[in-house]
Amino acid sequence: MDTGILILRLLVGLLVAGHGVQKVSSHLGGKGLEGGTEEFRADGFRGGALTALAAGAGQIGSGLLLAAGLLTPLAATGVIGVMTVALTVKRHNGLWVQNDGYEYPLVLIGTAAALAATGPGDRSLDAAVGLTPYPLWWAALAILAGLGSGLLTRLVLHRRTPTAPAAPQNAVRGER
């Protein structure tokens, strides 16, 4: 079981960290900070480069902590928070990723929550320094804090898109 948890932590943690690197640099196929900033603007976020830097740093830090199995509940909180923001941005596209949906962020949220609940395993820095096992309430706190921080971030930093002007009451619709 510990080998499976190690593989899961490494895969998810390094991919999340890599995605953060792409937001702030041209490494790993990223478009640099300018591209990350434009991505956030296109998705309706304010804050410019600071928003892209914060998201990228959050993904890099939480991803590396998760991969190492260090401070696992905190790492899970970070992954859940950043992916909750991504999920809320993509939800209007539906579930499936081929339609630019929220399938992938949802999988990462579930994986981080599961790792918070199971713990990082014996092959982790948490275990090496004696931090495990974490009590189950730490997992619950990590999940709630991640979801809450993601929703709060979306609420505070996302612009409301203007609604289309309403049609005049006396407009003729569909008449020939």
N, C-alpha and C positions, 0 to 999 in steps of 0.2 A: 504494500500500500504506500509506503514512504517513497518508493521509486516513482510511482504514478503521480503522487502529489508534487514531487520534484520536477518531473517532466511538465506537468501542467503549470506550475509556477514559472519555470524558465520560459516556456512558450508564450504564455500570456504576458508575463512581466516584461520580457524583452520586446515583444511586439508593441505593447503599450508605450514603452520607453522610446522605441524607434519611431513611432508615430509622433511623439512629442518632438523628437529631433527634427523630423520633417517640417514641423510647424515653425521652427526658429532658425533653420539652417538649410543649406543646399545639400547636406549629406543625406544618404539613404534615399535619394531621389526627391528630396524636398525642394520647395520653391523659395526657400529662404524666408527671412522674417517678413519681407515685403509680400511674398505670396501668401504666407500664413495670415497676415493682417488683411489682405484682400479677401481671403476665404471667409474670415469672420465678418467682414463688412457685408459680403454677399449674402451671408446667412442672417443678416440683420442685427449684428452686435455692434455696440459702440465701444469706445475705449482704444481703438486703433492698435498700435504695436504693443501696448501694455497688455491688452487682452490676449493677443497671440502669445506673448512671452509668458504670461501667467498660465495659460492653458498648456503650453509646451513644457514649461518647468514642472507643472503638476503631473503631467504624464511621464516625463522623464524620471522624476523623483519617485513617484508611487510605483512606476513600472520596475525600476531598479530595486527598490525595497521589496516588492513582491517576488521578483526573481531570486533575490538573495534569501528570502524568508526572514527578513529582519523587520521588526515592528509590524508584523503581518496585519493586525487590525487597522493600524494607521494607513498602511499601503492599500488595503482593501477600500478604506474610506476614500482615498484619493482616486482610485480607479472608478469606483462607483459614482463619485461626484462628477468627474469629467465625462463619463459615459452617460450619465443622466442628462447632462446638458446636450450631448450629441443626440440622444434619443428624442428629447423634446424638439430639437430642430428638425429631425427627420420624420417625426410621427405623421405629419400630414401626407407623406408619400406612401404610407402603408407599411406593412411589416417587412416585406422582402427587399433584400439589398439590391437585387437587379433593377428595382424601381427606385433606387436611392432611399430605401426605407431604413428602419431602425433595428433590423435583425441583428447586425453585428454588435452595436452598442448593448443590446439586450443580452446577448450571449456573454459579453465581457462583464456586465453587471452581475449576472447569475454566477459566473465563474469566480469573481472576486468575493461575492457573498458566500459561496460554498467554501472557498479557501479560508475566509474569516471564521466560518463555523467549524471546519475540520481542523484548522491550524495548519502550520507550514510543514509539518512532518519532522522526523528526526534528522533529516539531511538539510538543515537550515541553520542560519546564524542565530535565530531565536532559540533553538534547541541548544546550540553550542554555548550560548552565554546564560542558559538557564531561565529564559523567559517563558518557556512553554511548560505545561499546557495553559493556554488562555482560558479563562472561564467563558461559558457560553454567552453571558451577558455582554462580554466585550464584542462578540460577533454581532449581537443585536444592536449595540451602540454604533458599531462601525457601519452597519447597513443603514440605520436611521440617519446618522450624520452624513453619510455619502449621498443618500437621496435628498436630504434636506439642503445640503450645500449646493448640490446640482440645481435643484429647483429654485433656490434663492439666487444663485448666479444668473440663471435664465431670467428670472423676474427683474433683477436689478440692471443687468447689462444688455438685455435684448430690447431693441426698439419695437414699438408697436407699429405695425405696418398700417398705412392709411387705408381706410375702407373706401371702396368705390362710391362715388356719389349716388344717392338714391334717385331712382327714376321719378320724374314728376308724376304727381297723382293723376293728372289728366292725360297722360301719355297713352296713345293708342297702341295696343299690343297685338300683333298678328292679324290685323284687319287688312283687307285688300281693297 
